[in-house]
Amino acid sequence: MIGKGYCVQADLEKKLQAEILGREPGNSILTCIQCGTCSGSCPLADAMDAGPRALFALIRDGQVEQALRSNTSWYCVSCYQCMVQCPQQIPITDIMYLLKQLSLEQGLVPRDNKMPDLYAAFERQVNLFGKVSEALLMADYGIKHPLDVMANAAAAVKLLAKGRLHLVPRKIEAPRRLQAMIDAAGQKEHAR
Amino acid sequence: MIYGFFPGCAYQAAAGYKESVDSLCNLLGIELREIEDWNCCGATAAFSCDRHKALALTGRLFALAARQGFDEIVTVCNACYSTLKKAAKLLGSDPGLLENVNRSLKAESLELSAPVPVKHLLEVMFRDREKLSWPEGPCRLPKDIKVATYYGCQLTRPWQNVPRALRPDLMEQLFTVAGLETVDHSARTLCCGASHAVAYPGQCRVLVSRIVNEIKAKGGTLVATICPLCQFNLDQGQHGSYRAKLPVAYFTQVLGLALGLPPAELGLKKLLVPLKNIPAG
């Protein structure tokens, strides 16, 4: 079983399935021949609770909640290997992006995956400064995951010694204007 | 040659990437003109969370580049490259998305009519190789250093506009111009784990060792990379795991050494696994 928590209502699950399969890039899931080349070529398939092939089978079967709760799309590292190898030319990586966005919108992000926190910290950096400085990104992410950051402490010392750790953020000229631009874009979230 | 340059966020702290790009471009007669007031491309994070916000970020970059008169954007990072390529494809083919972006760009008083083409520095150096001023003379890299190229994943796929995407040889061909030969191996486009290495170092270590072991087995003693994240993951990812560590440099550092640039100008001291046996400049 994937995940725990509240259940998405059946009609909502149907609606989500229609949303995924009804347009690009999700509609190409219908052409999947279940050969498993994607799962076989994925560098992090071992960590996923379902490989891309199994995930597409769930979606076609109507088990969209389980698909959105799965950690598969969050483990996707965007290497695009599956997409290049797919005999049906399904844009698998693009579908992973869509599933991540949908699971965020529906509050179904798997709690045991750390990538949503890393991406959120990244977004905060962009919103605040318009540019990302690694040290500040790690500090922000480290609030929720101190062990990950401490594991990198030795590397951080080395980087600092080599003048590669920048503790003062670089900024674009007017971060507030950029923030307004991002906010305006975000208001169209559901206009997909 | 003048290029509209998008350095990206990771460039500044990358191990001697900036130093070597600057010295090499200076030598070859390339002027990199930085896109003024550039912002983060959003990388994989922005597209994972909200497509419209991600497109606004890239849209701002395209609009700035166009306004500043650049007809192409040159990057030095695979993640910037693929993010901008993805955005260019979406904005170029879907007028609705372009309209949305233009609505958000009003906050920045910017306008975008069409996305600007995106290239990696490696691509443009290779494309324009005959127009560049290559110094005469043999390859200056010591013969006992065997270079293996590593492209990582996002440059070659799924855009397919890099020739032989599954077995690219752009770097090999560019190195040949400098008289530098490389070692053949099969890990050129395997994934390094990218940003997952922060949250899942254990899983990503396996990915790094696949690459490092393959290169070592084929006799490589120096890796040439084209992306700050690849370089960092391969360099840092060997920490504590290997007895004989494999130095991992940028293609600009390797090319600089081959063309006789002094090591001090190539930022080689910033590598974590040291590159030994190079003649002091």
Interface residues (C-beta under 8 A of the other chain):
Chain A: P43 L44 D46 A47 Y75 V77 S78 C79 Y80 Q81 M83 V84 P91 T93 D94 Y97 K100 Q101 L104 K114 M115 D117 L118 Y119 A120 F122 E123 Q125 V126 G130 K131 V132 S133 E134 M138 Y141 H145 D148 A151 N152 A154 A155 K158 L159 K162 G163 R164 L165 H166 R170 I172 E173 R177 L178 A180 M181 I182 A184 A185 G186 K188 E189 A191 R192
Chain B: C9 A10 Q12 A13 A14 A15 D37 W38 N39 C40 G42 A43 T44 A45 A46 F47 S48 C49 D50 R51 H52 K53 L55 A56 L57 R60 S82 K86 N100 V101 R103 S104 L105 K106 A107 E108 C153 Q154 R157 P158 A165 L166 L190 C191 G193 A194 S195 H196 V198 A199 Y200 P201 Q203 L207 Q236 H239 K269 K270 L272
